[in-house]
Amino acid sequence: MRAPLCLLLLVAHAVDMLALNRRKKQVGTGLGGNCTGCIICSEENGCSTCQQRLFLFIRREGIRQYGRCLHDCPPGYFGIRGQEVNRCKKCGATCESCFSQDFCIRCKRQFYLYKGKCLPTCPPGTLAHQNTRECQERNPGQKKGRKDRRPRKDRKLDRRLDVRPRQPGPQP
């Protein structure tokens, strides 16, 4: 009598484990979205592990979070490749899009892009380009107090050759 009971419990446990495993891998239709590209996915939380070349993007809503596997991270995030998981990580607070945590590509509206950083104003020696919201280096002709002059080397050569026209007048 004991053997059939043990066998029945073992089969029931196997069925429960199989159902649990199927639930994790099934395509979710709930709030978590679909599980395209996922290795492990649940209906409640979406993807938790992605296929090798995809990035795991975790979207938070209140205290809940949902994972999706994407080829590219969405605007405002950049991809980090890791040995076990590739993840999307949020750009800095002033960046609209970025290449990494320390290098912005486009800034939020009230900031200007200068050498990968988003600044409230452009640094000295640069001008703000209003259409692109980028700080651009001033051209030498735009700098204050500087005239368009030939390089010093050329002026020395002219002096040696004495190419200046002579003034008419008494000759010694």
C-alpha positions in Angstrom: 0.0 0.0 0.0 2.9 2.4 0.7 4.6 2.0 -2.7 1.5 3.2 -4.7 1.1 6.2 -2.4 4.8 7.2 -2.8 4.5 6.7 -6.6 1.4 8.8 -6.7 3.1 11.6 -4.7 6.1 11.5 -6.9 4.0 11.8 -10.1 2.0 14.6 -8.6 5.2 16.5 -7.7 6.6 16.0 -11.2 3.4 17.3 -12.8 3.5 20.4 -10.5 7.1 21.0 -11.5 6.4 20.6 -15.2 3.4 23.1 -14.9 5.6 25.6 -13.1 8.4 25.3 -15.7 5.8 25.7 -18.5 4.4 28.8 -16.9 7.8 30.4 -16.7 8.5 29.9 -20.4 5.1 30.5 -21.8 4.4 33.7 -23.8 2.9 36.2 -21.4 -0.2 38.0 -22.4 -0.6 40.0 -19.2 0.9 43.4 -18.2 4.4 42.0 -18.7 4.0 42.1 -22.5 5.3 39.4 -24.8 8.3 37.2 -24.3 9.9 37.4 -27.7 13.6 36.8 -27.5 13.4 35.5 -23.8 15.0 32.5 -22.4 13.1 32.7 -19.1 9.8 34.6 -19.0 6.8 34.8 -16.7 3.4 36.2 -17.3 3.7 38.4 -14.2 7.1 39.9 -14.8 7.9 39.3 -18.5 11.5 38.4 -19.4 14.1 37.8 -16.8 16.7 36.3 -19.2 17.3 37.1 -22.9 18.9 35.3 -25.8 22.6 36.0 -26.2 22.6 39.1 -28.4 19.6 40.9 -27.0 19.4 43.5 -24.2 17.2 43.1 -21.1 15.2 46.3 -20.7 13.4 46.5 -17.3 10.5 48.9 -17.2 9.3 49.9 -13.7 5.7 50.8 -12.9 5.3 51.6 -9.2 6.6 48.7 -7.3 6.3 46.3 -10.2 8.8 45.7 -12.9 8.5 44.0 -16.4 11.3 42.8 -18.6 11.6 42.8 -22.4 14.3 41.6 -24.7 15.3 44.1 -27.3 17.8 44.5 -30.1 18.5 48.1 -29.2 17.8 50.0 -26.0 15.1 52.7 -26.1 15.9 56.4 -26.1 17.2 57.5 -22.7 19.1 54.2 -22.2 22.3 52.6 -23.4 23.3 48.9 -23.7 25.9 47.2 -21.5 27.1 43.9 -22.7 28.0 41.4 -19.9 29.2 37.8 -19.8 25.9 36.6 -18.4 23.3 39.3 -19.2 23.2 42.3 -21.6 21.2 45.1 -20.0 19.8 48.5 -20.8 20.9 51.2 -18.4 19.4 54.6 -18.0 21.4 57.7 -19.3 22.4 60.5 -16.9 19.7 62.9 -15.8 20.6 65.6 -18.3 20.9 63.3 -21.4 18.1 62.5 -23.8 20.2 59.8 -25.5 23.7 58.5 -24.7 26.5 56.2 -25.8 27.5 55.4 -22.2 26.9 56.7 -18.6 29.6 59.3 -19.2 29.0 60.2 -22.9 25.8 62.0 -24.0 24.8 62.1 -27.7 21.8 64.5 -27.3 20.8 66.6 -24.3 17.4 67.4 -22.8 15.9 70.6 -23.9 17.4 73.0 -21.3 21.0 71.8 -21.8 23.8 72.1 -24.4 26.0 69.3 -25.6 29.8 69.9 -25.3 32.3 67.0 -25.7 29.8 64.4 -24.6 28.5 66.4 -21.5 25.2 68.2 -21.1 25.8 71.7 -19.6 23.4 74.5 -18.7 25.5 77.0 -20.7 28.3 76.7 -23.3 31.8 77.1 -21.9 33.9 80.2 -22.7 35.3 80.1 -26.3 32.3 78.3 -27.7 28.9 79.4 -29.1 25.5 77.8 -28.6 24.0 76.4 -31.8 20.3 76.8 -31.2 19.0 74.2 -33.7 21.3 71.3 -32.5 21.7 72.6 -28.9 25.4 72.0 -29.2 28.4 74.2 -28.2 30.6 74.8 -31.1 34.2 76.2 -31.0 34.5 79.7 -32.3 36.3 80.2 -35.6 39.5 82.3 -35.3 37.8 85.1 -37.2 35.1 85.2 -34.5 37.4 85.7 -31.5 37.4 89.1 -29.9 40.3 91.4 -30.6 42.1 89.1 -33.0 42.7 90.2 -36.6 43.2 87.9 -39.5 47.0 87.9 -39.6 49.4 85.8 -41.4 51.5 83.4 -39.4 54.6 84.9 -37.8 57.0 82.8 -40.0 55.6 84.5 -43.1 56.1 88.0 -41.7 59.8 87.2 -40.9 60.3 86.0 -44.4 58.9 89.2 -45.8 61.2 91.3 -43.7 64.3 89.4 -44.8 63.3 89.7 -48.5 62.3 93.3 -47.9 59.4 93.1 -50.3 57.8 96.3 -49.1 57.6 99.1 -51.6 60.2 101.9 -51.1 59.0 105.4 -50.4 60.1 108.0 -52.9 62.4 110.6 -51.5 66.1 111.5 -51.3 68.4 108.6 -51.5 71.6 108.6 -49.4 
